[in-house]
Amino acid sequence: FNTEQYVCYPKQLSATEAKEQQELKTLLRWHRLMDEVQNSEGDLQVLRPNKEKTGKVNESGSSVVKHGLNAEKIFMQVHYLKGYFLLQTFTEKIGEAAYFAFLRKYVQAFHGQLILSQVYLCTFSW
């Protein structure tokens, strides 16, 4: 019995193949997002960045997010998919190198912390 035959090797894709594969993954994620939005309640489809003040930071620096454990959302991927497209838009807007430089600084500043989306957007300098 030879275990060598089960070893996996990373694909060495050309730039064109990598771009095509990324576009295909993006298209699949878009279709999944549209399906989930179509099959979810209206109030779960809307971002409310400042309307309901769903998040706040107290004096000790800890964050509280109201309605964070909505039982109807536990199996949904909408928030992850929307996040994916938001980050993809940022990357397209400023370029991959600039975005990853920002991301590196962001992780160094906020590693291990929960932050509000408003804080994230404020740290992003165009």
N, CA, C and O atoms as CSV, one atom per row, in Angstrom:
chain,resi,resn,atom,element,x,y,z
A,1,PHE,N,N,0.842,-1.182,0.000
A,1,PHE,CA,C,0.000,0.000,0.000
A,1,PHE,C,C,0.882,1.239,0.000
A,1,PHE,O,O,1.717,1.419,0.886
A,2,ASN,N,N,0.697,2.060,-0.967
A,2,ASN,CA,C,1.539,3.233,-1.127
A,2,ASN,C,C,0.715,4.492,-0.858
A,2,ASN,O,O,-0.244,4.786,-1.572
A,3,THR,N,N,1.102,5.222,0.174
A,3,THR,CA,C,0.355,6.437,0.515
A,3,THR,C,C,0.736,7.615,-0.370
A,3,THR,O,O,0.053,8.639,-0.361
A,4,GLU,N,N,1.802,7.486,-1.123
A,4,GLU,CA,C,2.255,8.580,-1.982
A,4,GLU,C,C,1.193,9.013,-2.990
A,4,GLU,O,O,1.133,10.183,-3.367
A,5,GLN,N,N,0.371,8.089,-3.420
A,5,GLN,CA,C,-0.606,8.437,-4.441
A,5,GLN,C,C,-1.698,9.374,-3.928
A,5,GLN,O,O,-2.475,9.902,-4.723
A,6,TYR,N,N,-1.769,9.588,-2.614
A,6,TYR,CA,C,-2.797,10.465,-2.049
A,6,TYR,C,C,-2.266,11.853,-1.723
A,6,TYR,O,O,-3.001,12.684,-1.190
A,7,VAL,N,N,-1.028,12.110,-2.029
A,7,VAL,CA,C,-0.443,13.420,-1.764
A,7,VAL,C,C,-0.999,14.410,-2.777
A,7,VAL,O,O,-1.068,14.125,-3.972
A,8,CYS,N,N,-1.390,15.570,-2.281
A,8,CYS,CA,C,-1.930,16.607,-3.159
A,8,CYS,C,C,-0.860,17.659,-3.419
A,8,CYS,O,O,-0.078,18.000,-2.532
A,9,TYR,N,N,-0.837,18.151,-4.607
A,9,TYR,CA,C,0.104,19.198,-4.977
A,9,TYR,C,C,-0.688,20.424,-5.417
A,9,TYR,O,O,-1.698,20.294,-6.109
A,10,PRO,N,N,-0.232,21.627,-5.016
A,10,PRO,CA,C,-0.957,22.831,-5.442
A,10,PRO,C,C,-0.861,23.004,-6.955
A,10,PRO,O,O,0.143,22.659,-7.579
A,11,LYS,N,N,-1.906,23.534,-7.509
A,11,LYS,CA,C,-1.922,23.779,-8.951
A,11,LYS,C,C,-1.025,24.972,-9.267
A,11,LYS,O,O,-1.039,25.980,-8.560
A,12,GLN,N,N,-0.272,24.847,-10.303
A,12,GLN,CA,C,0.540,25.957,-10.790
A,12,GLN,C,C,-0.214,26.580,-11.962
A,12,GLN,O,O,-0.032,26.184,-13.113
A,13,LEU,N,N,-1.053,27.549,-11.655
A,13,LEU,CA,C,-1.887,28.162,-12.687
A,13,LEU,C,C,-1.176,29.354,-13.306
A,13,LEU,O,O,-0.445,30.077,-12.628
A,14,SER,N,N,-1.394,29.549,-14.578
A,14,SER,CA,C,-0.898,30.765,-15.223
A,14,SER,C,C,-1.757,31.929,-14.737
A,14,SER,O,O,-2.810,31.721,-14.135
A,15,ALA,N,N,-1.307,33.141,-14.998
A,15,ALA,CA,C,-2.070,34.323,-14.582
A,15,ALA,C,C,-3.457,34.321,-15.218
A,15,ALA,O,O,-4.440,34.687,-14.574
A,16,THR,N,N,-3.533,33.911,-16.470
A,16,THR,CA,C,-4.823,33.860,-17.172
A,16,THR,C,C,-5.745,32.823,-16.540
A,16,THR,O,O,-6.926,33.088,-16.312
A,17,GLU,N,N,-5.196,31.632,-16.256
A,17,GLU,CA,C,-6.003,30.577,-15.636
A,17,GLU,C,C,-6.464,30.983,-14.240
A,17,GLU,O,O,-7.606,30.721,-13.862
A,18,ALA,N,N,-5.585,31.619,-13.478
A,18,ALA,CA,C,-5.947,32.065,-12.129
A,18,ALA,C,C,-7.061,33.104,-12.190
A,18,ALA,O,O,-7.993,33.073,-11.388
A,19,LYS,N,N,-6.956,34.031,-13.155
A,19,LYS,CA,C,-7.994,35.059,-13.307
A,19,LYS,C,C,-9.326,34.423,-13.699
A,19,LYS,O,O,-10.372,34.789,-13.163
A,20,GLU,N,N,-9.290,33.479,-14.627
A,20,GLU,CA,C,-10.516,32.793,-15.045
A,20,GLU,C,C,-11.138,32.027,-13.885
A,20,GLU,O,O,-12.356,32.042,-13.706
A,21,GLN,N,N,-10.302,31.359,-13.101
A,21,GLN,CA,C,-10.811,30.608,-11.955
A,21,GLN,C,C,-11.429,31.555,-10.922
A,21,GLN,O,O,-12.471,31.249,-10.344
A,22,GLN,N,N,-10.784,32.708,-10.691
A,22,GLN,CA,C,-11.320,33.696,-9.755
A,22,GLN,C,C,-12.655,34.236,-10.251
A,22,GLN,O,O,-13.587,34.399,-9.463
A,23,GLU,N,N,-12.759,34.513,-11.539
A,23,GLU,CA,C,-14.016,35.010,-12.101
A,23,GLU,C,C,-15.131,33.980,-11.963
A,23,GLU,O,O,-16.274,34.339,-11.679
A,24,LEU,N,N,-14.811,32.715,-12.159
A,24,LEU,CA,C,-15.803,31.652,-12.004
A,24,LEU,C,C,-16.271,31.555,-10.553
A,24,LEU,O,O,-17.469,31.433,-10.295
A,25,LYS,N,N,-15.338,31.609,-9.608
A,25,LYS,CA,C,-15.702,31.569,-8.188
A,25,LYS,C,C,-16.570,32.767,-7.821
A,25,LYS,O,O,-17.532,32.635,-7.064
A,26,THR,N,N,-16.230,33.933,-8.360
A,26,THR,CA,C,-17.024,35.134,-8.095
A,26,THR,C,C,-18.438,34.973,-8.633
A,26,THR,O,O,-19.404,35.324,-7.955
A,27,LEU,N,N,-18.567,34.450,-9.832
A,27,LEU,CA,C,-19.889,34.228,-10.422
A,27,LEU,C,C,-20.708,33.255,-9.579
A,27,LEU,O,O,-21.894,33.488,-9.342
A,28,LEU,N,N,-20.092,32.176,-9.128
A,28,LEU,CA,C,-20.798,31.209,-8.276
A,28,LEU,C,C,-21.232,31.848,-6.961
A,28,LEU,O,O,-22.341,31.599,-6.488
A,29,ARG,N,N,-20.367,32.669,-6.368
A,29,ARG,CA,C,-20.730,33.358,-5.121
A,29,ARG,C,C,-21.871,34.337,-5.359
A,29,ARG,O,O,-22.759,34.478,-4.518
A,30,TRP,N,N,-21.849,35.017,-6.509
A,30,TRP,CA,C,-22.923,35.960,-6.841
A,30,TRP,C,C,-24.265,35.234,-6.933
A,30,TRP,O,O,-25.268,35.707,-6.399
A,31,HIS,N,N,-24.280,34.099,-7.602
A,31,HIS,CA,C,-25.524,33.327,-7.719
A,31,HIS,C,C,-25.991,32.828,-6.352
A,31,HIS,O,O,-27.190,32.834,-6.072
A,32,ARG,N,N,-25.066,32.399,-5.502
A,32,ARG,CA,C,-25.431,31.954,-4.159
A,32,ARG,C,C,-26.005,33.120,-3.349
A,32,ARG,O,O,-26.984,32.953,-2.621
A,33,LEU,N,N,-25.390,34.300,-3.478
A,33,LEU,CA,C,-25.895,35.481,-2.781
A,33,LEU,C,C,-27.303,35.822,-3.254
A,33,LEU,O,O,-28.180,36.084,-2.430
A,34,MET,N,N,-27.535,35.823,-4.554
A,34,MET,CA,C,-28.865,36.133,-5.083
A,34,MET,C,C,-29.903,35.120,-4.597
A,34,MET,O,O,-31.025,35.499,-4.262
A,35,ASP,N,N,-29.540,33.847,-4.557
A,35,ASP,CA,C,-30.455,32.817,-4.053
A,35,ASP,C,C,-30.796,33.056,-2.590
A,35,ASP,O,O,-31.959,32.965,-2.196
A,36,GLU,N,N,-29.780,33.360,-1.782
A,36,GLU,CA,C,-30.027,33.567,-0.356
A,36,GLU,C,C,-30.857,34.817,-0.106
A,36,GLU,O,O,-31.748,34.811,0.744
A,37,VAL,N,N,-30.575,35.885,-0.837
A,37,VAL,CA,C,-31.347,37.117,-0.663
A,37,VAL,C,C,-32.795,36.874,-1.065
A,37,VAL,O,O,-33.715,37.342,-0.394
A,38,GLN,N,N,-32.996,36.157,-2.140
A,38,GLN,CA,C,-34.346,35.859,-2.620
A,38,GLN,C,C,-35.136,35.023,-1.611
A,38,GLN,O,O,-36.356,35.156,-1.518
A,39,ASN,N,N,-34.456,34.174,-0.868
A,39,ASN,CA,C,-35.120,33.272,0.067
A,39,ASN,C,C,-35.007,33.710,1.519
A,39,ASN,O,O,-35.169,32.892,2.425
A,40,SER,N,N,-34.732,34.982,1.752
A,40,SER,CA,C,-34.657,35.472,3.128
A,40,SER,C,C,-35.662,36.601,3.326
A,40,SER,O,O,-36.123,37.220,2.367
A,41,GLU,N,N,-35.988,36.851,4.572
A,41,GLU,CA,C,-36.941,37.916,4.894
A,41,GLU,C,C,-36.357,39.273,4.520
A,41,GLU,O,O,-35.140,39.459,4.512
A,42,GLY,N,N,-37.235,40.207,4.213
A,42,GLY,CA,C,-36.814,41.534,3.788
A,42,GLY,C,C,-35.920,42.249,4.776
A,42,GLY,O,O,-34.962,42.908,4.373
A,43,ASP,N,N,-36.212,42.133,6.081
A,43,ASP,CA,C,-35.399,42.844,7.065
A,43,ASP,C,C,-33.999,42.258,7.205
A,43,ASP,O,O,-33.112,42.912,7.754
A,44,LEU,N,N,-33.785,41.040,6.717
A,44,LEU,CA,C,-32.451,40.449,6.758
A,44,LEU,C,C,-31.632,40.804,5.517
A,44,LEU,O,O,-30.457,40.449,5.423
A,45,GLN,N,N,-32.254,41.503,4.567
A,45,GLN,CA,C,-31.579,41.844,3.318
A,45,GLN,C,C,-30.986,43.245,3.335
A,45,GLN,O,O,-30.292,43.631,2.394
A,46,VAL,N,N,-31.245,44.010,4.384
A,46,VAL,CA,C,-30.896,45.418,4.397
A,46,VAL,C,C,-29.766,45.685,5.379
A,46,VAL,O,O,-29.792,45.208,6.513
A,47,LEU,N,N,-28.775,46.450,4.936
A,47,LEU,CA,C,-27.738,46.922,5.853
A,47,LEU,C,C,-28.249,48.180,6.532
A,47,LEU,O,O,-28.861,49.032,5.886
A,48,ARG,N,N,-28.008,48.302,7.803
A,48,ARG,CA,C,-28.442,49.472,8.558
A,48,ARG,C,C,-27.242,50.086,9.264
A,48,ARG,O,O,-27.144,49.988,10.488
A,49,PRO,N,N,-26.329,50.714,8.535
A,49,PRO,CA,C,-25.094,51.147,9.162
A,49,PRO,C,C,-25.257,52.132,10.310
A,49,PRO,O,O,-24.521,52.040,11.293
A,50,ASN,N,N,-26.185,53.064,10.223
A,50,ASN,CA,C,-26.321,54.033,11.304
A,50,ASN,C,C,-27.755,54.243,11.756
A,50,ASN,O,O,-27.994,54.970,12.720
A,51,LYS,N,N,-28.702,53.632,11.090
A,51,LYS,CA,C,-30.101,53.896,11.406
A,51,LYS,C,C,-30.505,53.409,12.786
A,51,LYS,O,O,-31.116,54.156,13.550
A,52,GLU,N,N,-30.176,52.175,13.116
A,52,GLU,CA,C,-30.666,51.603,14.362
A,52,GLU,C,C,-29.640,51.594,15.478
A,52,GLU,O,O,-29.935,51.125,16.578
A,53,LYS,N,N,-28.459,52.093,15.228
A,53,LYS,CA,C,-27.397,52.081,16.237
A,53,LYS,C,C,-27.274,50.685,16.835
A,53,LYS,O,O,-27.301,50.515,18.054
A,54,THR,N,N,-27.139,49.687,15.963
A,54,THR,CA,C,-27.088,48.298,16.434
A,54,THR,C,C,-25.790,47.965,17.135
A,54,THR,O,O,-25.708,46.947,17.823
A,55,GLY,N,N,-24.789,48.781,16.981
A,55,GLY,CA,C,-23.522,48.514,17.657
A,55,GLY,C,C,-23.045,49.734,18.408
A,55,GLY,O,O,-23.276,50.865,17.982
A,56,LYS,N,N,-22.382,49.505,19.521
A,56,LYS,CA,C,-21.814,50.627,20.266
A,56,LYS,C,C,-20.595,50.131,21.028
A,56,LYS,O,O,-20.473,48.946,21.338
A,57,VAL,N,N,-19.704,51.058,21.320
A,57,VAL,CA,C,-18.503,50.742,22.081
A,57,VAL,C,C,-18.620,51.471,23.408
A,57,VAL,O,O,-18.832,52.683,23.438
A,58,ASN,N,N,-18.482,50.727,24.523
A,58,ASN,CA,C,-18.601,51.377,25.825
A,58,ASN,C,C,-17.248,51.915,26.287
A,58,ASN,O,O,-16.252,51.803,25.573
A,59,GLU,N,N,-17.219,52.501,27.489
A,59,GLU,CA,C,-16.008,53.154,27.992
A,59,GLU,C,C,-14.823,52.208,28.110
A,59,GLU,O,O,-13.678,52.628,27.944
A,60,SER,N,N,-15.082,50.944,28.393
A,60,SER,CA,C,-13.983,49.986,28.540
A,60,SER,C,C,-13.409,49.562,27.193
A,60,SER,O,O,-12.381,48.886,27.137
A,61,GLY,N,N,-14.071,49.958,26.109
A,61,GLY,CA,C,-13.590,49.606,24.779
A,61,GLY,C,C,-14.227,48.358,24.202
A,61,GLY,O,O,-13.925,47.968,23.074
A,62,SER,N,N,-15.121,47.718,24.976
A,62,SER,CA,C,-15.766,46.514,24.447
A,62,SER,C,C,-16.943,46.910,23.560
A,62,SER,O,O,-17.546,47.969,23.739
A,63,SER,N,N,-17.254,46.050,22.611
A,63,SER,CA,C,-18.330,46.312,21.656
A,63,SER,C,C,-19.543,45.459,21.974
A,63,SER,O,O,-19.419,44.313,22.405
A,64,VAL,N,N,-20.715,46.032,21.756
A,64,VAL,CA,C,-21.969,45.304,21.904
A,64,VAL,C,C,-22.726,45.457,20.593
A,64,VAL,O,O,-22.885,46.568,20.088
A,65,VAL,N,N,-23.192,44.347,20.046
A,65,VAL,CA,C,-23.979,44.386,18.819
A,65,VAL,C,C,-25.347,43.815,19.127
A,65,VAL,O,O,-25.484,42.622,19.396
A,66,LYS,N,N,-26.378,44.684,19.086
A,66,LYS,CA,C,-27.740,44.215,19.316
A,66,LYS,C,C,-28.183,43.343,18.159
A,66,LYS,O,O,-27.780,43.558,17.016
A,67,HIS,N,N,-28.997,42.377,18.454
A,67,HIS,CA,C,-29.555,41.460,17.461
A,67,HIS,C,C,-28.468,40.644,16.761
A,67,HIS,O,O,-28.690,40.163,15.650
A,68,GLY,N,N,-27.318,40.480,17.374
A,68,GLY,CA,C,-26.220,39.748,16.753
A,68,GLY,C,C,-26.488,38.266,16.616
A,68,GLY,O,O,-25.896,37.611,15.759
A,69,LEU,N,N,-27.374,37.719,17.448
A,69,LEU,CA,C,-27.669,36.293,17.394
A,69,LEU,C,C,-29.091,36.060,16.904
A,69,LEU,O,O,-29.895,35.440,17.599
A,70,ASN,N,N,-29.395,36.539,15.745
A,70,ASN,CA,C,-30.703,36.333,15.146
A,70,ASN,C,C,-30.799,34.873,14.714
A,70,ASN,O,O,-30.047,34.425,13.848
A,71,ALA,N,N,-31.717,34.141,15.316
A,71,ALA,CA,C,-31.822,32.700,15.056
A,71,ALA,C,C,-32.091,32.383,13.591
A,71,ALA,O,O,-31.742,31.303,13.115
A,72,GLU,N,N,-32.705,33.310,12.880
A,72,GLU,CA,C,-33.016,33.068,11.472
A,72,GLU,C,C,-31.791,33.223,10.573
A,72,GLU,O,O,-31.822,32.823,9.410
A,73,LYS,N,N,-30.718,33.800,11.105
A,73,LYS,CA,C,-29.550,34.063,10.280
A,73,LYS,C,C,-28.450,33.014,10.436
A,73,LYS,O,O,-27.435,33.091,9.745
A,74,ILE,N,N,-28.628,32.039,11.325
A,74,ILE,CA,C,-27.497,31.163,11.631
A,74,ILE,C,C,-27.044,30.308,10.464
A,74,ILE,O,O,-25.879,29.914,10.416
A,75,PHE,N,N,-27.914,30.013,9.533
A,75,PHE,CA,C,-27.518,29.181,8.400
A,75,PHE,C,C,-27.299,29.992,7.127
A,75,PHE,O,O,-27.012,29.429,6.071
A,76,MET,N,N,-27.432,31.292,7.226
A,76,MET,CA,C,-27.298,32.137,6.045
A,76,MET,C,C,-25.838,32.515,5.817
A,76,MET,O,O,-25.067,32.646,6.767
A,77,GLN,N,N,-25.475,32.683,4.579
A,77,GLN,CA,C,-24.131,33.126,4.229
A,77,GLN,C,C,-24.141,34.528,3.633
A,77,GLN,O,O,-23.118,35.008,3.145
A,78,VAL,N,N,-25.290,35.177,3.673
A,78,VAL,CA,C,-25.420,36.484,3.034
A,78,VAL,C,C,-24.362,37.449,3.544
A,78,VAL,O,O,-23.730,38.146,2.749
A,79,HIS,N,N,-24.159,37.503,4.859
A,79,HIS,CA,C,-23.205,38.463,5.413
A,79,HIS,C,C,-21.787,38.179,4.929
A,79,HIS,O,O,-21.036,39.116,4.660
A,80,TYR,N,N,-21.405,36.918,4.814
A,80,TYR,CA,C,-20.073,36.577,4.307
A,80,TYR,C,C,-19.941,36.920,2.825
A,80,TYR,O,O,-18.916,37.441,2.386
A,81,LEU,N,N,-20.977,36.624,2.075
A,81,LEU,CA,C,-20.938,36.895,0.639
A,81,LEU,C,C,-20.913,38.393,0.360
A,81,LEU,O,O,-20.183,38.850,-0.520
A,82,LYS,N,N,-21.709,39.162,1.106
A,82,LYS,CA,C,-21.686,40.610,0.920
A,82,LYS,C,C,-20.318,41.161,1.305
A,82,LYS,O,O,-19.802,42.068,0.652
A,83,GLY,N,N,-19.735,40.613,2.363
A,83,GLY,CA,C,-18.387,41.017,2.757
A,83,GLY,C,C,-17.368,40.716,1.673
A,83,GLY,O,O,-16.481,41.526,1.399
A,84,TYR,N,N,-17.497,39.557,1.063
A,84,TYR,CA,C,-16.598,39.177,-0.036
A,84,TYR,C,C,-16.667,40.211,-1.160
A,84,TYR,O,O,-15.636,40.661,-1.658
A,85,PHE,N,N,-17.880,40.585,-1.554
A,85,PHE,CA,C,-18.025,41.534,-2.656
A,85,PHE,C,C,-17.586,42.942,-2.248
A,85,PHE,O,O,-17.087,43.696,-3.083
A,86,LEU,N,N,-17.763,43.302,-0.983
A,86,LEU,CA,C,-17.278,44.598,-0.505
A,86,LEU,C,C,-15.757,44.652,-0.607
A,86,LEU,O,O,-15.199,45.618,-1.128
A,87,LEU,N,N,-15.086,43.609,-0.106
A,87,LEU,CA,C,-13.624,43.582,-0.161
A,87,LEU,C,C,-13.123,43.518,-1.601
A,87,LEU,O,O,-12.103,44.121,-1.935
A,88,GLN,N,N,-13.831,42.799,-2.438
A,88,GLN,CA,C,-13.452,42.726,-3.850
A,88,GLN,C,C,-13.574,44.105,-4.506
A,88,GLN,O,O,-12.728,44.487,-5.315
A,89,THR,N,N,-14.622,44.844,-4.156
A,89,THR,CA,C,-14.803,46.191,-4.697
A,89,THR,C,C,-13.679,47.107,-4.247
A,89,THR,O,O,-13.140,47.871,-5.049
A,90,PHE,N,N,-13.316,47.037,-2.955
A,90,PHE,CA,C,-12.196,47.839,-2.459
A,90,PHE,C,C,-10.920,47.510,-3.231
A,90,PHE,O,O,-10.183,48.407,-3.642
A,91,THR,N,N,-10.669,46.222,-3.423
A,91,THR,CA,C,-9.458,45.787,-4.121
A,91,THR,C,C,-9.434,46.314,-5.548
A,91,THR,O,O,-8.399,46.785,-6.020
A,92,GLU,N,N,-10.564,46.239,-6.234
A,92,GLU,CA,C,-10.638,46.739,-7.610
A,92,GLU,C,C,-10.460,48.249,-7.659
A,92,GLU,O,O,-9.874,48.776,-8.605
A,93,LYS,N,N,-10.961,48.947,-6.646
A,93,LYS,CA,C,-10.916,50.408,-6.634
A,93,LYS,C,C,-9.497,50.943,-6.437
A,93,LYS,O,O,-9.098,51.899,-7.103
A,94,ILE,N,N,-8.731,50.332,-5.524
A,94,ILE,CA,C,-7.409,50.883,-5.204
A,94,ILE,C,C,-6.247,50.019,-5.681
A,94,ILE,O,O,-5.094,50.446,-5.616
A,95,GLY,N,N,-6.532,48.826,-6.153
A,95,GLY,CA,C,-5.471,47.929,-6.606
A,95,GLY,C,C,-5.102,46.927,-5.525
A,95,GLY,O,O,-5.221,47.194,-4.329
A,96,GLU,N,N,-4.653,45.775,-5.978
A,96,GLU,CA,C,-4.372,44.673,-5.062
A,96,GLU,C,C,-3.233,44.991,-4.092
A,96,GLU,O,O,-3.338,44.688,-2.903
A,97,ALA,N,N,-2.157,45.592,-4.576
A,97,ALA,CA,C,-1.006,45.883,-3.709
A,97,ALA,C,C,-1.393,46.857,-2.596
A,97,ALA,O,O,-1.048,46.645,-1.434
A,98,ALA,N,N,-2.109,47.924,-2.953
A,98,ALA,CA,C,-2.525,48.912,-1.950
A,98,ALA,C,C,-3.506,48.303,-0.956
A,98,ALA,O,O,-3.446,48.589,0.239
A,99,TYR,N,N,-4.410,47.462,-1.455
A,99,TYR,CA,C,-5.382,46.849,-0.553
A,99,TYR,C,C,-4.698,45.921,0.443
A,99,TYR,O,O,-5.016,45.954,1.632
A,100,PHE,N,N,-3.764,45.091,-0.021
A,100,PHE,CA,C,-3.093,44.177,0.898
A,100,PHE,C,C,-2.187,44.921,1.878
A,100,PHE,O,O,-1.990,44.459,3.002
A,101,ALA,N,N,-1.633,46.063,1.473
A,101,ALA,CA,C,-0.865,46.893,2.408
A,101,ALA,C,C,-1.793,47.421,3.505
A,101,ALA,O,O,-1.447,47.397,4.687
A,102,PHE,N,N,-2.981,47.901,3.099
A,102,PHE,CA,C,-3.973,48.353,4.082
A,102,PHE,C,C,-4.379,47.207,5.001
A,102,PHE,O,O,-4.439,47.376,6.219
A,103,LEU,N,N,-4.656,46.049,4.425
A,103,LEU,CA,C,-5.109,44.899,5.203
A,103,LEU,C,C,-4.067,44.493,6.246
A,103,LEU,O,O,-4.414,44.149,7.376
A,104,ARG,N,N,-2.804,44.534,5.866
A,104,ARG,CA,C,-1.725,44.212,6.801
A,104,ARG,C,C,-1.753,45.176,7.998
A,104,ARG,O,O,-1.666,44.744,9.147
A,105,LYS,N,N,-1.875,46.481,7.722
A,105,LYS,CA,C,-1.935,47.485,8.794
A,105,LYS,C,C,-3.178,47.288,9.657
A,105,LYS,O,O,-3.124,47.407,10.881
A,106,TYR,N,N,-4.294,46.987,9.006
A,106,TYR,CA,C,-5.552,46.776,9.721
A,106,TYR,C,C,-5.439,45.608,10.694
A,106,TYR,O,O,-5.850,45.721,11.849
A,107,VAL,N,N,-4.889,44.493,10.238
A,107,VAL,CA,C,-4.750,43.312,11.097
A,107,VAL,C,C,-3.817,43.615,12.262
A,107,VAL,O,O,-4.074,43.185,13.386
A,108,GLN,N,N,-2.748,44.343,12.011
A,108,GLN,CA,C,-1.838,44.707,13.096
A,108,GLN,C,C,-2.538,45.587,14.136
A,108,GLN,O,O,-2.299,45.442,15.335
A,109,ALA,N,N,-3.392,46.490,13.682
A,109,ALA,CA,C,-4.074,47.409,14.599
A,109,ALA,C,C,-5.223,46.753,15.358
A,109,ALA,O,O,-5.435,47.063,16.530
A,110,PHE,N,N,-5.965,45.859,14.723
A,110,PHE,CA,C,-7.195,45.336,15.317
A,110,PHE,C,C,-7.189,43.833,15.557
A,110,PHE,O,O,-8.253,43.250,15.769
A,111,HIS,N,N,-6.041,43.194,15.530
A,111,HIS,CA,C,-5.952,41.740,15.702
A,111,HIS,C,C,-6.698,41.283,16.959
A,111,HIS,O,O,-6.449,41.789,18.053
A,112,GLY,N,N,-7.609,40.329,16.795
A,112,GLY,CA,C,-8.323,39.738,17.922
A,112,GLY,C,C,-9.464,40.571,18.469
A,112,GLY,O,O,-10.037,40.214,19.499
A,113,GLN,N,N,-9.812,41.667,17.818
A,113,GLN,CA,C,-10.874,42.540,18.312
A,113,GLN,C,C,-12.099,42.463,17.402
A,113,GLN,O,O,-11.988,42.215,16.201
A,114,LEU,N,N,-13.259,42.680,18.000
A,114,LEU,CA,C,-14.474,42.874,17.217
A,114,LEU,C,C,-14.636,44.369,17.030
A,114,LEU,O,O,-14.582,45.124,18.001
A,115,ILE,N,N,-14.833,44.805,15.807
A,115,ILE,CA,C,-15.032,46.231,15.581
A,115,ILE,C,C,-16.289,46.433,14.748
A,115,ILE,O,O,-16.751,45.524,14.059
A,116,LEU,N,N,-16.820,47.621,14.824
A,116,LEU,CA,C,-18.007,47.966,14.047
A,116,LEU,C,C,-17.612,48.268,12.607
A,116,LEU,O,O,-16.482,48.674,12.338
A,117,SER,N,N,-18.537,48.069,11.698
A,117,SER,CA,C,-18.236,48.326,10.287
A,117,SER,C,C,-17.877,49.790,10.058
A,117,SER,O,O,-17.082,50.099,9.170
A,118,GLN,N,N,-18.459,50.701,10.857
A,118,GLN,CA,C,-18.129,52.116,10.715
A,118,GLN,C,C,-16.650,52.356,11.008
A,118,GLN,O,O,-16.004,53.160,10.336
A,119,VAL,N,N,-16.114,51.657,12.011
A,119,VAL,CA,C,-14.696,51.795,12.354
A,119,VAL,C,C,-13.847,51.291,11.196
A,119,VAL,O,O,-12.856,51.918,10.821
A,120,TYR,N,N,-14.239,50.161,10.636
A,120,TYR,CA,C,-13.506,49.601,9.497
A,120,TYR,C,C,-13.467,50.598,8.351
A,120,TYR,O,O,-12.405,50.856,7.784
A,121,LEU,N,N,-14.621,51.161,8.008
A,121,LEU,CA,C,-14.680,52.090,6.881
A,121,LEU,C,C,-13.888,53.360,7.154
A,121,LEU,O,O,-13.317,53.946,6.235
A,122,CYS,N,N,-13.848,53.789,8.415
A,122,CYS,CA,C,-13.075,54.987,8.757
A,122,CYS,C,C,-11.572,54.745,8.651
A,122,CYS,O,O,-10.815,55.679,8.387
A,123,THR,N,N,-11.133,53.516,8.849
A,123,THR,CA,C,-9.701,53.221,8.762
A,123,THR,C,C,-9.239,53.070,7.325
A,123,THR,O,O,-8.037,53.048,7.060
A,124,PHE,N,N,-10.165,52.968,6.407
A,124,PHE,CA,C,-9.826,52.759,5.006
A,124,PHE,C,C,-9.622,54.111,4.346
A,124,PHE,O,O,-10.591,54.828,4.095
A,125,SER,N,N,-8.384,54.468,4.063
A,125,SER,CA,C,-8.118,55.751,3.395
A,125,SER,C,C,-7.944,55.507,1.904
A,125,SER,O,O,-7.084,54.725,1.497
A,126,TRP,N,N,-8.732,56.153,1.112
A,126,TRP,CA,C,-8.699,55.979,-0.343
A,126,TRP,C,C,-7.517,56.731,-0.872
A,126,TRP,O,O,-7.277,56.734,-2.079
